[in-house]
Amino acid sequence: MNDGSRLEPFLGDLVAGDAARAAVALVGDARGVRSVHAVGTSSDARFDLASLTKPFVATLALVLHQAGELRLDSPLGQVWRRSEASLGPPLEACALELLLRHRSGLAPWAPLYALAKTPERALPLLLAGKLVEPAPAGVAYSDLGYVLWGLTAAESLGAPVEE
């Protein structure tokens, strides 16, 4: 399915089967976009772009891990040691992969927009472990892990998150 030729019929089946009113998909690799597909014509179809943070961050994590630039088994303390930011004990030994697997101990959610207003102001709260809480069985679905992974990548690479 490198060119996405089987994708459009699959999306069409979803729409025809009432699983969705519309569907979109993009197929690409490191060389660029290979194909784009859109099925359905519902003008009231909505797609939650906020939920795309996780696939973007996870893809970047795998690319950087494979390139050897930011290994998933690296502890947060190793990356943030070079920084002026203060890393709290609960997260110092936490491997980067645990941020992506919802096993870092970070709270499931926090109103960062209200607590910090900007990513730069959110960083001290995340790093200090102020948003860490015990989770049953060590797993807590946490957007904060993905936020912290993105900020950690920016710190490690010396580039802003948006780059």
C-alpha positions in Angstrom: 0.0 0.0 0.0 2.9 2.4 -0.7 0.9 4.5 -3.0 -2.2 4.4 -1.0 -4.2 2.8 -3.8 -6.1 0.5 -1.5 -6.8 3.3 1.0 -9.5 5.1 -0.9 -11.8 2.0 -1.2 -11.2 1.3 2.5 -12.3 4.9 3.4 -15.2 4.6 1.0 -16.4 1.5 2.8 -16.3 3.4 6.1 -18.5 6.1 4.7 -20.8 3.7 3.0 -21.1 1.6 6.1 -22.1 4.6 8.2 -19.0 4.4 10.3 -18.2 8.0 9.3 -19.7 10.7 7.2 -16.4 11.7 5.7 -12.8 10.5 5.9 -9.4 11.9 4.9 -6.0 10.3 4.7 -2.5 11.3 3.6 0.2 8.8 2.8 3.8 9.9 2.9 7.4 9.1 3.8 10.7 11.0 4.3 10.7 12.0 0.6 7.3 13.7 0.8 3.5 13.2 0.3 2.7 10.1 -1.8 -1.1 10.4 -2.0 -4.0 12.2 -0.5 -7.5 10.8 -0.2 -10.8 12.3 0.8 -14.1 10.5 0.7 -17.6 11.8 1.6 -19.1 15.2 1.0 -20.7 16.1 4.3 -20.3 19.8 4.8 -20.8 19.3 8.6 -18.0 16.7 9.0 -15.5 17.8 11.7 -12.0 16.6 12.2 -10.3 17.2 15.6 -6.9 18.6 14.8 -5.9 18.7 18.4 -5.7 15.0 18.5 -3.0 15.0 15.8 -0.3 16.0 18.4 0.3 12.4 19.3 0.9 11.0 15.8 3.2 14.0 14.9 5.2 13.7 18.1 5.3 9.9 17.9 6.5 10.0 14.3 9.2 12.5 15.1 10.3 10.4 18.1 10.7 7.3 15.9 12.6 9.3 13.2 15.0 10.9 15.8 15.5 7.5 17.5 16.3 5.8 14.2 18.8 8.6 13.3 20.4 8.3 16.7 19.7 11.9 17.6 17.3 11.3 20.5 17.1 7.7 21.7 13.9 6.5 23.2 15.8 4.8 26.0 17.5 8.1 27.1 16.5 9.3 30.5 15.0 12.8 30.7 17.7 13.7 33.2 20.4 13.1 30.5 18.8 15.6 28.1 17.9 18.2 30.7 21.3 18.0 32.5 22.7 20.5 30.1 19.9 22.9 30.7 19.2 25.6 33.2 15.8 24.0 33.8 15.3 22.1 37.0 14.3 18.5 36.7 12.5 17.0 39.6 13.3 13.5 41.0 10.1 11.8 39.8 11.1 12.3 36.1 14.9 12.4 36.2 15.3 8.7 35.4 12.2 8.4 33.3 13.1 7.1 29.8 11.7 9.2 26.9 9.7 6.2 25.6 7.7 6.2 28.9 6.4 9.7 28.0 5.0 8.3 24.8 3.7 5.1 26.4 1.7 6.9 29.1 3.9 5.4 31.8 5.8 8.4 33.0 3.7 9.2 36.0 2.5 12.5 34.6 -1.0 13.4 35.4 -3.6 12.5 32.7 -4.4 16.2 32.1 -3.7 19.6 33.4 -5.0 23.0 32.3 -1.6 24.2 31.0 -3.3 27.1 29.2 -4.5 28.4 32.6 -1.5 27.4 34.7 1.2 28.5 32.3 -0.2 30.3 29.2 2.9 29.4 27.1 5.0 26.3 26.5 8.0 28.0 28.0 6.1 28.7 31.3 4.7 25.1 31.2 8.1 23.6 31.1 9.1 24.3 34.7 5.8 22.8 35.9 6.4 19.6 33.9 10.1 19.2 34.7 9.7 19.8 38.4 7.3 16.9 38.7 4.5 19.1 40.0 2.1 17.4 37.6 3.2 13.8 38.5 0.7 11.6 40.3 0.5 7.9 41.1 -1.3 6.0 38.4 -3.0 2.6 38.8 -0.9 -0.1 37.2 1.6 2.6 36.2 -0.4 3.7 33.2 -2.2 7.0 32.9 -3.2 8.3 29.4 -1.5 11.6 29.5 -1.3 14.4 26.9 1.4 15.9 29.1 3.9 13.2 28.2 3.6 14.2 24.6 4.0 17.9 25.4 7.1 17.1 27.5 8.5 14.9 24.8 8.2 17.7 22.3 9.8 20.2 24.6 12.6 17.7 25.4 13.2 17.2 21.6 13.4 21.0 21.2 15.9 21.2 24.1 18.0 18.3 22.7 18.1 19.5 19.2 18.5 23.2 20.1 15.5 24.2 17.9 12.0 25.4 18.8 9.2 22.9 18.9 7.6 24.2 15.7 10.7 23.5 13.8 
